[in-house]
Amino acid sequence: MTRRGQSLVEATLVLLVFFAFLFGVLDCGQVMYAHQALEERVRSAVRYGSLHAFDGTGDQVANLILYDQLTPSAQPAFLGLTRENVQVRLEPVDQLLSVAIVNYRPQFFSPWFSNAIVSPRPVMIAAPMEYRGQ
């Protein structure tokens, strides 16, 4: 084996490990950003829902998470979410509004994980209803 061939093999092995590590760091950062962004969307939607009258379906609260407005939009939903990913419940006994994002598929930068992982933990926040409409 020549010196040139040995250098090429070593560089290939080092670059393979380097790029795997780089993609892993990028994916980790992207997942952390997405989780924090989803948590903030859920928090603001629960805040809105607890201060306004509940519409019975939870569509307004879900639209706040999906489109950042009260009505559906033609623009794509936030981070590829669908209405099936957003669960809105109002407990009638204790007037507790809970909102959860379930079965979210994170979008990865690296090709190894794309569409392979579904988040098992929901992003969920609950708050008591403050709206006491007549």
C-alpha positions in Angstrom: 0.0 0.0 0.0 1.4 3.4 -0.9 1.6 6.4 1.3 -1.0 8.2 -0.9 -3.4 5.3 -0.6 -3.0 5.0 3.1 -3.7 8.8 3.5 -6.8 8.5 1.4 -8.1 5.6 3.5 -7.4 7.4 6.8 -8.9 10.6 5.6 -12.1 8.7 4.5 -12.4 7.0 7.9 -11.9 10.3 9.8 -14.3 12.2 7.6 -16.9 9.5 8.0 -16.8 9.8 11.7 -16.6 13.6 11.6 -19.7 14.0 9.4 -21.7 11.4 11.4 -20.9 13.4 14.5 -21.7 16.7 12.8 -25.1 15.4 11.5 -25.8 14.1 15.0 -25.2 17.5 16.6 -27.3 19.2 13.9 -30.1 16.8 14.4 -30.0 17.1 18.1 -30.2 20.9 17.9 -33.0 20.7 15.4 -35.0 18.4 17.6 -34.4 20.6 20.7 -35.5 23.7 18.7 -38.6 21.9 17.4 -39.6 20.7 20.9 -39.2 24.2 22.4 -41.1 25.8 19.6 -43.9 23.3 20.0 -44.0 23.8 23.7 -44.3 27.6 23.2 -47.1 27.2 20.7 -49.0 24.9 23.1 -48.4 27.3 26.0 -49.7 30.3 24.1 -52.7 28.3 22.8 -53.6 27.1 26.3 -53.3 30.7 27.5 -55.7 31.9 24.8 -58.1 29.0 25.4 -58.3 29.5 29.1 -59.1 33.2 28.7 -61.7 32.9 26.0 -64.9 30.9 25.7 -64.4 27.3 24.6 -65.9 26.6 21.2 -66.8 23.0 22.0 -64.4 21.5 19.4 -61.1 23.0 20.3 -60.5 24.1 16.6 -59.6 27.6 17.5 -56.9 26.5 20.0 -55.7 23.9 17.5 -55.5 26.5 14.7 -53.4 28.7 17.0 -50.9 25.9 17.2 -51.0 24.9 13.6 -51.2 28.3 11.8 -50.7 30.9 14.6 -54.1 32.3 14.0 -57.7 31.4 14.9 -58.8 30.2 11.4 -57.3 27.6 9.1 -54.9 29.0 6.6 -53.6 28.0 3.1 -50.1 28.2 4.4 -48.5 24.9 5.6 -49.0 24.0 9.2 -46.2 24.6 11.7 -43.4 21.9 11.5 -45.6 19.6 9.4 -48.3 19.1 12.1 -51.8 18.1 11.3 -55.1 18.5 13.2 -54.8 14.8 14.2 -51.5 15.7 16.1 -53.3 18.3 18.2 -55.6 17.1 21.0 -57.7 19.7 22.9 -59.8 18.6 25.9 -61.9 20.5 28.4 -62.7 18.6 31.6 -66.2 19.7 32.5 -66.0 18.9 36.2 -62.9 20.9 37.1 -62.9 23.2 34.1 -59.3 22.2 33.1 -58.2 22.9 29.5 -55.5 20.5 28.3 -53.7 20.7 25.0 -51.3 18.1 23.7 -49.3 17.4 20.6 -49.1 13.7 20.0 -47.3 11.4 17.5 -45.1 14.2 16.2 -42.6 13.2 13.6 -39.4 15.3 13.9 -37.8 16.4 10.7 -34.1 15.4 10.7 -31.2 16.9 8.7 -29.4 13.6 8.3 -30.8 11.0 5.8 -30.4 8.1 8.3 -33.3 9.1 10.5 -35.8 10.7 8.1 -39.3 9.6 8.8 -38.0 6.8 11.1 -38.8 8.2 14.5 -42.2 9.2 16.0 -41.9 11.2 19.3 -43.3 8.9 22.0 -43.8 11.7 24.5 -46.6 14.3 24.0 -46.0 18.0 24.4 -48.8 18.7 26.9 -49.9 21.7 29.0 -53.1 22.1 31.0 -54.5 25.2 32.7 -57.8 26.0 34.5 -60.4 28.0 32.6 -60.4 31.6 33.6 -63.2 32.6 31.3 -66.5 32.7 33.2 -68.9 33.9 30.4 -72.7 34.0 31.0 
